[in-house]
Amino acid sequence: MAAPATAERKLKDAPTRCRWWSRWPDWAGRLAALWSLLYGAAGLYWGTGGGGFPFARVGDDRSTASLLEPSRADVVGPVIAVIGAAGAVAGVLMARGWGTGRARTWMLGFGWVSACTFTFLIPDYSLLGLLAFSPLLVVFAFTGIPGPQGGLGDILYWHRGNLIIVFVGGLLWAAATLAYQRRTKGLCVSCGRGGRTAPWTAPEATLRWGRWAVLTAAASSVPYDVTRLAWYFGWPLGITEDFLREMQDTPYMLDIGLGLGLASTAGGLLTHGLISRWGEVWPRWVWWKAGKRVHPATAIVPATVVALVLVPGGLMNVRHLDTGMWATNGPGVFWAVWGVALGAATLAYWLRRRGRCSHCGRH
């Protein structure tokens, strides 16, 4: 009888030994409430005449393609203040697990709408661009930026930095709402298990629909890759001859486009790791890791980040589609499809590889 007692004691003690990040359900609601309170206060400040309204009309070199830009502070500021106040209250209530029946439904609706709006609708492609150029930005921080830019401030200006803040708020609301949904349904807040297991979460099922998600994600990058490759070799696919000559006369413009296209192709190929053996066990060509188990987070974290920043970039391209030069924004529309498909493939990978939950002990 000693062995079962020891195992039961270890299971009960498991939550106290969890890593700090595994306790995200405990702090997500409070952080979402705090973010809403602070951003709502900023909205009140802008609405009453304060400076720095991040959605105001500015010069082209400091503007973004956000859904709210350009707009007036005296109109949008009070709306931000009201939504922020409501979010501060809702976040606290979610953290406490308050609400049943219709009240719970309204709370979930507010949470998921807030998460989707702040994460996907208000931002533009800035987050995707910063992610793609992040290695160069590290170099530029020490060497300076070539060309007419005066420094990193010409890239990370306030209008763009504000979109990062909004995006982070959306992620906080997604985490808070997911934790609240699980908690009020009697499921494990960390892994979501506890009720009847859905057939689509079984390993065989996740591998099946995960393959379709991977194929969709890989195919969604092709239109962008093909157009940038065509431009590099002098074919004005989907653009005018004048625009192609303008890019040819701009130093490194076509080279950057080719690099982004090749990076996009490489990303599509790497996505296959989510359904392949080399996504679970390091292949031989990674000689210092060959044969060792790939930690799930090694694939899940970067794939999730890329999926999240692709969607707002794709939705932005839908709003700014130019039928006269369809290749400038048209291929970018598929980024939204790419992001959703990559997110689904990453979810399938996580479901297939998740082990015992450190919070509830379930498999």
Salt bridges, closest charged atoms under 4 A:
GLU8 OE2 - LYS12 NZ 3.54
ASP26 OD2 - ARG23 NH2 3.13
ASP74 OD2 - ARG72 NH2 2.64
ASP154 OD1 - ARG62 NH2 2.53
ASP242 OD1 - ARG245 NH2 2.26
GLU280 OE2 - ARG352 NE 3.43
